[in-house]
């Protein structure tokens, strides 16, 4: 079981949550989804320094950690223009998370005119690793 958790943390690109402590009768571990351990409570697109060459955009929000501390949670944000064309994908890793609500911020990597192109986004929970 410990080896499986370590591999899940090392792979990092695979969006899995590790395994549950309970083993069904056939001996195959039951998989938990990331949403069973973490939920995104709120999120919104926020602009900073609008109308300047330093204009930037990001996503601010909160995640809730359920029932057990986590080593880290990776969030994936996709940024889109007005035509719903994807502009960028950005990952943010939150670390050493106790049970409860935690704030996060994910910044779009470009500024000025490029940041003004951002009109929409999507956000999802990626890798979840236990302590």
ROZAKOL-318985 format. One record per residue (C-alpha): residue in one letter; z negated, y, x. Coordinates in nm, 4 decimals, m for minus. Each point is the difference from the previous one (the first is absolute). Last residue first. Layout:
# ROZAKOL-318985
  residuo        pz        py        px
        a         Z         Y         X
...
This chain:
# ROZAKOL-318985
  residuo        pz        py        px
        x   m0.4382    1.2374    0.0880
        x    0.2780   m0.0725   m0.2472
        x    0.3637    0.1004    0.0432
        x    0.2274    0.1476   m0.2700
        x    0.3689    0.0510    0.0799
        x    0.2142    0.2108   m0.2292
        x   m0.1159    0.1985   m0.3010
        x    0.2704    0.2070   m0.1634
        x    0.1170    0.3599   m0.0332
        x    0.3129    0.1481   m0.1511
        x    0.1350    0.3481    0.0570
        x    0.1855    0.2907   m0.1538
        x    0.1663    0.3343    0.0647
        x    0.0096    0.0165    0.3802
        x    0.2868    0.2257    0.1113
        x   m0.2449    0.2851    0.0723
        x   m0.1434   m0.2080    0.2853
        x    0.3411   m0.0059    0.1712
        x    0.0325    0.3792   m0.0355
        x   m0.3340    0.0610    0.1706
        x   m0.1772   m0.3057    0.1406
        x    0.0624   m0.3714    0.0562
        x   m0.2370   m0.3012    0.0279
        x   m0.1112   m0.0154   m0.3673
        x   m0.3791   m0.0131    0.0201
        x   m0.2204   m0.2664   m0.1586
        x   m0.3499    0.1087   m0.1004
        x   m0.2848   m0.2266   m0.1032
        x   m0.3342    0.0274   m0.1780
        x   m0.2389   m0.2949   m0.0319
        x   m0.1710   m0.1425   m0.3106
        x   m0.2525   m0.2847    0.0181
        x   m0.0728   m0.3117    0.2048
        x    0.0012    0.0915    0.3677
        x    0.3230    0.0594    0.1909
        x    0.0222   m0.0338    0.3771
        x    0.3625    0.1189    0.0299
        x    0.2687    0.1723   m0.2084
        x    0.3496   m0.0557    0.1374
        x    0.2835    0.2278   m0.1132
        x    0.3607   m0.1113   m0.0180
        x    0.3003    0.2291   m0.0444
        x    0.3416   m0.0780   m0.1454
        x    0.2617    0.2765    0.0077
        x    0.2684    0.1871   m0.1940
        x    0.0733   m0.2519   m0.2750
        x    0.2682    0.1236   m0.2383
        x   m0.1397    0.0771   m0.3455
        x    0.2617    0.2743   m0.0522
        x   m0.2775    0.2648    0.0179
        x   m0.1142   m0.1377    0.3383
        x   m0.2293   m0.2992    0.0559
        x   m0.3084   m0.0823    0.2128
        x   m0.1289   m0.3548    0.0328
        x   m0.3693   m0.0477    0.0718
        x   m0.1543   m0.3233    0.1312
        x   m0.3773   m0.0408    0.0102
        x   m0.1685   m0.2260    0.2556
        x   m0.3564   m0.1109   m0.0594
        x   m0.2422   m0.0698    0.2813
        x   m0.3128   m0.1830    0.1041
        x   m0.1095   m0.0438   m0.3608
        x   m0.3477    0.0005   m0.1524
        x   m0.0474   m0.2156   m0.3091
        x   m0.0247    0.0290   m0.3831
        x    0.2895    0.2361   m0.0767
        x    0.1362    0.2796    0.2221
        x    0.1282    0.2932   m0.2069
        x    0.2806    0.2163    0.1342
        x    0.0297    0.3759   m0.0362
        x    0.2832    0.2484    0.0215
        x    0.2010    0.2531    0.1928
        x    0.3716   m0.0405    0.0621
        x    0.1687    0.2321    0.2431
        x    0.2353    0.2911    0.0385
        x    0.0574    0.2507    0.2743
        x    0.1214    0.3581    0.0198
        x   m0.0222    0.1305    0.3568
        x    0.3353    0.1829   m0.0143
        x   m0.1426    0.1830   m0.2993
        x    0.0663   m0.0178   m0.3753
        x   m0.3082   m0.2068   m0.0771
        x   m0.2737   m0.0094    0.2653
        x   m0.1321   m0.3350   m0.1334
        x    0.1409   m0.2130   m0.2798
        x   m0.1912   m0.2800   m0.1794
        x    0.1381   m0.3094   m0.1737
        x   m0.2722   m0.1732   m0.2024
        x   m0.2105   m0.3155    0.0060
        x   m0.2839   m0.1622   m0.1917
        x   m0.1967   m0.3249   m0.0177
        x    0.2120   m0.2152    0.2290
        x   m0.1619   m0.3402   m0.0292
        x   m0.1367   m0.2273    0.2703
        x   m0.1297   m0.3583    0.0092
        x    0.1739   m0.1565   m0.3006
        x    0.2920    0.2435    0.0475
        x    0.0716   m0.1518    0.3430
        x    0.0835   m0.3290   m0.1718
        x   m0.2248   m0.2962    0.0585
        x    0.1385   m0.3297    0.1244
        x   m0.1659   m0.3286   m0.0953
        x   m0.0413   m0.2320    0.2963
        x    0.1725   m0.3398   m0.0247
        x   m0.2517   m0.2882    0.0070
        x    0.1382   m0.1761   m0.3101
        x   m0.3332    0.0504   m0.1800
        x    0.0179    0.3794    0.0266
        x   m0.1644    0.1764    0.2943
        x   m0.2168    0.3050   m0.0684
        x   m0.0543    0.2417    0.2909
        x    0.3111    0.1945   m0.1053
        x    0.2854    0.0537    0.2362
        x    0.1660    0.2851    0.1780
        x    0.1253    0.3052   m0.1864
        x    0.3698   m0.0254    0.0495
        x    0.2687    0.2608    0.0632
        x    0.1528   m0.1381    0.3167
        x    0.0498    0.2713    0.2581
        x   m0.3503   m0.0372    0.1425
        x    0.0797   m0.3282    0.1761
        x   m0.3143    0.0347    0.2069
        x   m0.2322    0.0579   m0.2960
        x    0.1406   m0.2928   m0.1966
        x   m0.0231   m0.2168    0.3117
        x   m0.3679    0.0866    0.0419
        x   m0.0711   m0.0820   m0.3632
        x    0.1729   m0.3392    0.0346
        x   m0.1936   m0.0769    0.3185
        x   m0.3321    0.0752   m0.1748
        x    0.0882   m0.2429   m0.2815
